[in-house]
Amino acid sequence: MRHLLCCLLLAPAVAGAEIYRWTDAQGQVHFSEKPQAGAEQVTVKPQVVERDQATREREERAAKFYDARRDEQAVAATRAAQAREQLQKRCGELREQQDQLSDGGPFYRLDERGERQYYTDGQIETIRRQLAQSLARECQ
């Protein structure tokens, strides 16, 4: 695409340039933008390149491939952002639990009958250790 744009921008400059041709004493033909003694002006017509059907199809396939790749990258970036967001949320929850344990006090869970089952000091220490390990592993 860039090449096409460059060609379009340079085409007027090439079309407007004057080219001169002359032959030196040894019979060698030369071309130049500056006129020499005995030089004749040459008209240069820009060449129009027509692409065949196979080339156009190949270009369309390449464009579709690049569009699909760009879409895949956008989806991957969205998924990565969602994963980062979930990790931040999880880390926030773990830190909040760790802060609650640091505050002290009686901790309990509700059993199947809805009654409080209080944790022992050993169970609380185990939970603290597990939280610390989870934070170290997941939230660096």
C-alpha positions in Angstrom: 0.0 0.0 0.0 2.8 2.4 0.8 4.5 1.6 -2.5 1.4 2.5 -4.4 1.1 5.8 -2.5 4.8 6.6 -3.2 4.3 5.8 -6.9 1.3 8.1 -7.0 3.1 10.9 -5.4 6.2 10.6 -7.5 4.3 10.1 -10.8 3.8 13.8 -11.5 7.5 14.5 -10.8 8.6 11.8 -13.2 6.1 12.8 -15.9 7.3 16.4 -15.7 11.0 15.6 -15.8 12.9 16.2 -19.0 15.2 13.4 -20.1 17.9 13.8 -22.7 19.7 11.1 -24.8 23.0 11.4 -26.5 25.8 9.2 -27.9 29.4 9.9 -27.0 32.5 9.5 -29.2 32.8 5.8 -28.4 29.2 5.1 -29.5 27.9 4.7 -25.9 24.3 5.9 -25.4 23.7 8.1 -22.3 20.6 9.5 -20.6 20.5 12.5 -18.4 18.2 15.2 -17.0 20.7 17.9 -18.1 21.0 18.6 -21.8 24.4 17.9 -23.5 25.7 19.0 -26.8 23.9 17.0 -29.5 21.4 15.5 -27.1 17.8 15.0 -28.0 14.8 15.1 -25.6 13.2 11.8 -24.9 9.5 11.6 -24.0 9.0 9.1 -21.1 5.5 7.7 -20.7 4.7 6.3 -17.3 4.1 2.6 -17.4 0.7 1.4 -16.2 0.8 -1.9 -14.6 -2.3 -4.0 -14.8 -2.6 -6.8 -12.4 -4.1 -10.1 -13.6 -7.0 -11.8 -11.8 -4.8 -14.2 -9.9 -2.7 -11.3 -8.5 -5.9 -9.5 -7.4 -7.2 -12.7 -5.7 -3.9 -13.2 -4.0 -3.9 -9.6 -2.7 -7.5 -10.1 -1.4 -6.6 -13.3 0.4 -3.6 -11.5 2.0 -5.8 -8.6 3.1 -8.3 -11.0 4.6 -5.5 -12.9 6.4 -4.1 -9.7 7.8 -7.6 -8.5 8.9 -8.3 -11.8 10.6 -4.9 -11.7 12.3 -5.6 -8.1 13.5 -9.0 -9.3 14.8 -7.4 -12.2 16.6 -4.9 -9.9 18.3 -7.7 -7.6 19.4 -9.6 -10.5 20.9 -6.5 -11.7 22.6 -5.8 -8.3 24.0 -9.4 -8.1 25.4 -9.0 -11.5 27.0 -5.7 -10.5 28.5 -7.2 -7.3 30.0 -10.1 -9.3 31.4 -7.7 -11.8 33.0 -5.6 -9.0 34.5 -8.8 -7.4 35.9 -9.9 -10.8 37.4 -6.5 -11.3 39.0 -6.5 -7.8 40.5 -9.9 -8.5 42.0 -8.7 -11.9 43.4 -5.6 -10.3 44.8 -7.8 -7.5 46.4 -10.0 -10.2 48.0 -6.9 -12.1 49.3 -5.4 -9.0 50.8 -8.7 -8.1 52.4 -8.9 -11.5 54.0 -5.3 -11.2 55.2 -6.1 -7.8 56.7 -9.2 -9.2 58.5 -7.0 -12.0 60.0 -4.4 -9.4 61.1 -7.1 -7.4 63.0 -7.6 -10.4 65.3 -10.8 -11.4 67.0 -12.9 -14.6 66.9 -13.3 -16.2 63.5 -15.9 -18.7 62.6 -17.7 -20.4 59.7 -21.4 -21.4 59.6 -22.0 -25.1 59.5 -24.8 -26.8 57.6 -27.3 -26.0 60.4 -26.3 -22.3 60.3 -24.5 -22.5 63.7 -21.2 -20.8 64.2 -18.1 -23.1 64.3 -15.2 -21.0 65.7 -11.7 -21.6 64.4 -8.9 -22.6 66.7 -5.6 -20.6 66.8 -4.0 -23.4 64.8 -6.6 -23.3 62.1 -6.3 -19.5 61.9 -2.5 -19.8 61.6 -3.0 -22.3 58.8 -5.4 -20.0 57.0 -2.9 -17.1 57.4 -0.1 -19.3 55.9 -2.3 -20.3 53.0 -3.3 -16.7 52.3 0.4 -15.6 52.3 1.3 -18.4 49.9 -1.6 -17.5 47.6 -0.7 -13.9 47.6 3.0 -14.7 46.9 2.1 -17.1 44.1 -0.7 -15.1 42.4 -0.1 -11.4 43.2 3.5 -10.6 42.8 
